[in-house]
Amino acid sequence: MKRTTFLLSLALPALAARAVRTTIRSARVANAPPAATTFKLLYTPLIPRIANNILRGRYRDRHDLDKGRFTRTDVARILARAWRYYDIFAPVARVEQLETLGSIHNRLGGVLIHALYRALLDEGLPPDYATELASDMLWVVYDKMSSFPLAIARLLARDPQEQVNTTLRLFLRFPFNPPGYEATAVAGTDVFTLDIYRCPVYDYFHAQGEEAFMLNTFCKTDFALAQVMTQGGSYERPHTLAAGDNVCDMRWYARPRQLQPR
């Protein structure tokens, strides 16, 4: 018995290492930098949970309910196709040209959501419905990412606007930090002003000709984020890179905009 236990203690680490190497080899993204594979390994356990929560049970066609709903098998098929698209899109995302880990992470996040969108289109969904579902999955990720800086902000400040300001300052340290993102920020007592002139996620979608998709997914998360940061929070963005403007001029308020001093 002792000998068997001893042999197992020697074999298990080797077997575990072999399993890890096999997993990495199977996830490897050809013709892309290692960061693309690392991102894939990081999100492979998370995405199925998100996709099942968002997709499973939803109608396949909102205008023809006789087509039924997405099943667990459907979700597995969609995800398998999405990862194949990710392997195609990641090499052209040129993340090796990016200077910061945050920029790499966010651009590859764009690649993944783009891949999920294309997989949904392959299911025969109209573009607006596929965009909605992809946006819903993206929001879950954003919501999870925001929980840590939000918790810190609420520990450090009681004033709602200062909580918003602190949260955004933390985001500007990671993952929206320079030089990948070019931006100017001013924290005020009534508004946090953030002007972004360069966005690595926009650069990817612009190169793919998918600015409209970005505008209706990534660019919409900010409105919901304002509401999450503080009750009654609001957000304005008169101009947007994805809409063809030369800046995303973001304004974050801890109160509804109509209640702000003029």
Backbone hydrogen bonds, N-H to C=O, Kabsch-Sander energy under -0.5 kcal/mol:
donor,donor_aa,acceptor,acceptor_aa,energy
5,T,1,M,-2.5
6,F,2,K,-2.5
7,L,3,R,-2.7
8,L,4,T,-2.4
9,S,5,T,-2.2
10,L,6,F,-1.3
11,A,7,L,-2.3
12,L,8,L,-3.0
14,A,10,L,-0.8
15,L,11,A,-2.7
16,A,12,L,-2.8
17,A,13,P,-2.5
18,R,14,A,-2.2
19,A,15,L,-2.3
20,V,16,A,-2.3
21,R,17,A,-2.5
22,T,18,R,-2.3
23,T,19,A,-2.4
24,I,20,V,-2.5
25,R,21,R,-2.4
26,S,22,T,-2.4
27,A,23,T,-1.6
28,R,24,I,-1.0
28,R,25,R,-0.5
30,A,28,R,-0.7
32,A,29,V,-1.1
36,A,33,P,-1.8
37,T,33,P,-0.7
38,T,34,P,-2.6
39,F,35,A,-2.6
40,K,36,A,-1.7
41,L,37,T,-2.6
42,L,38,T,-2.2
43,Y,39,F,-2.1
44,T,40,K,-1.7
47,I,43,Y,-2.7
49,R,45,P,-0.5
50,I,46,L,-1.9
51,A,47,I,-3.3
52,N,48,P,-2.4
53,N,49,R,-2.1
54,I,50,I,-2.3
55,L,51,A,-3.3
56,R,51,A,-0.7
56,R,52,N,-0.8
57,G,70,F,-2.5
58,R,55,L,-2.6
60,R,68,G,-2.6
61,D,68,G,-0.5
64,D,61,D,-0.8
67,K,64,D,-1.8
68,G,65,L,-1.6
70,F,58,R,-2.7
75,V,71,T,-2.3
76,A,72,R,-2.2
77,R,73,T,-2.1
78,I,74,D,-2.6
79,L,75,V,-2.6
80,A,76,A,-2.2
81,R,77,R,-2.1
82,A,78,I,-2.5
83,W,79,L,-2.5
84,R,80,A,-1.3
85,Y,81,R,-2.1
86,Y,82,A,-2.5
87,D,83,W,-2.1
88,I,84,R,-1.1
89,F,85,Y,-3.0
90,A,86,Y,-2.9
92,V,89,F,-0.8
93,A,89,F,-0.6
93,A,90,A,-1.3
94,R,91,P,-0.6
97,Q,94,R,-1.7
98,L,95,V,-1.6
104,I,100,T,-2.0
105,H,101,L,-2.8
106,N,102,G,-2.5
107,R,103,S,-2.5
108,L,104,I,-2.4
109,G,105,H,-1.9
110,G,106,N,-1.9
111,V,107,R,-2.1
112,L,108,L,-2.3
113,I,109,G,-2.4
114,H,110,G,-2.3
115,A,111,V,-2.3
116,L,112,L,-2.5
117,Y,113,I,-2.3
118,R,114,H,-2.3
119,A,115,A,-2.2
120,L,116,L,-2.1
121,L,117,Y,-2.2
122,D,118,R,-1.8
123,E,119,A,-0.6
123,E,120,L,-0.8
124,G,121,L,-2.0
125,L,120,L,-1.4
130,A,126,P,-2.5
131,T,127,P,-2.4
132,E,128,D,-2.0
133,L,129,Y,-2.3
134,A,130,A,-2.3
135,S,131,T,-2.7
136,D,132,E,-2.2
137,M,133,L,-1.9
138,L,134,A,-2.3
139,W,135,S,-2.4
140,V,136,D,-1.4
141,V,137,M,-1.4
142,Y,138,L,-2.4
143,D,139,W,-3.1
144,K,140,V,-2.1
145,M,141,V,-2.6
146,S,142,Y,-2.2
147,S,143,D,-0.7
147,S,144,K,-0.8
148,F,144,K,-0.5
150,L,146,S,-2.2
151,A,147,S,-2.0
152,I,148,F,-2.1
153,A,149,P,-2.5
154,R,150,L,-2.1
155,L,151,A,-1.2
156,L,152,I,-1.9
157,A,153,A,-1.9
163,Q,159,D,-2.2
164,V,160,P,-2.2
165,N,161,Q,-2.8
166,T,162,E,-2.8
167,T,163,Q,-2.4
168,L,164,V,-2.3
169,R,165,N,-2.3
170,L,166,T,-2.2
171,F,167,T,-2.0
172,L,168,L,-2.0
173,R,169,R,-0.6
173,R,170,L,-1.0
174,F,170,L,-1.6
176,F,171,F,-2.3
180,G,177,N,-0.5
181,Y,177,N,-1.3
182,E,198,R,-1.3
183,A,181,Y,-0.6
184,T,195,D,-2.2
186,V,193,T,-2.5
188,G,186,V,-0.7
188,G,191,V,-2.3
192,F,252,W,-2.2
193,T,186,V,-2.9
193,T,191,V,-0.6
194,L,192,F,-0.5
194,L,250,M,-2.6
195,D,184,T,-2.8
196,I,194,L,-0.6
196,I,248,C,-2.1
197,Y,182,E,-3.4
197,Y,195,D,-0.5
198,R,182,E,-1.4
203,D,199,C,-2.3
204,Y,200,P,-1.4
205,F,201,V,-2.2
206,H,202,Y,-3.1
207,A,203,D,-1.8
208,Q,204,Y,-1.4
209,G,205,F,-0.5
209,G,206,H,-1.0
210,E,205,F,-2.9
214,M,210,E,-2.0
215,L,211,E,-2.6
216,N,212,A,-1.4
217,T,214,M,-1.4
219,C,214,M,-2.3
220,K,217,T,-1.0
221,T,217,T,-0.9
221,T,218,F,-0.9
223,F,220,K,-0.8
224,A,220,K,-1.0
225,L,221,T,-2.6
226,A,222,D,-1.9
227,Q,223,F,-0.9
228,V,224,A,-1.6
229,M,225,L,-2.4
230,T,226,A,-1.0
233,G,230,T,-2.4
234,S,253,Y,-2.2
236,E,251,R,-2.1
243,A,240,T,-1.1
244,G,241,L,-2.1
245,D,240,T,-2.1
248,C,196,I,-2.2
249,D,239,H,-1.0
249,D,247,V,-0.7
250,M,194,L,-3.1
250,M,248,C,-1.2
251,R,236,E,-2.4
252,W,192,F,-2.3
253,Y,234,S,-2.8
253,Y,251,R,-0.5
259,L,256,P,-2.1
260,Q,257,R,-1.8
